[in-house]
Amino acid sequence: MDTDDLSRESYLGILVEAEKLTHDLTLHYGLLSYSCKNESEYIDKAEKLTKEIMQADDIELDDLFWGNPPNKEKLNYTLQKIISNIEKIKQTPIEKRHYD
């Protein structure tokens, strides 16, 4: 699937939230969509990725962000916000989500 196939809720809650911090983080979430069959799978994988990034050490973050990691406090805030957004998205039935 492509990010264009995501509901507005998922797109705004994950991709746009990541973009507020850095485009490099958005790229990881965007690329993730290509390995997913549907939005539910994407949301699950995005949640897993977010939790993995939260557990990453400085060396792993440096690799993840191609040698230019964002401020760790701002990164953690953004990741917490994405987790919160994912929880809200999961509570919204698919038929009540908005698609373009």
Secondary structure as UniProt FT lines:
FT   HELIX           3..5
FT   HELIX           8..10
FT   HELIX           11..16
FT   HELIX           17..21
FT   HELIX           23..32
FT   HELIX           33..35
FT   HELIX           39..55
FT   HELIX           58..64
FT   TURN            65..67
FT   HELIX           72..91
FT   HELIX           94..96
//
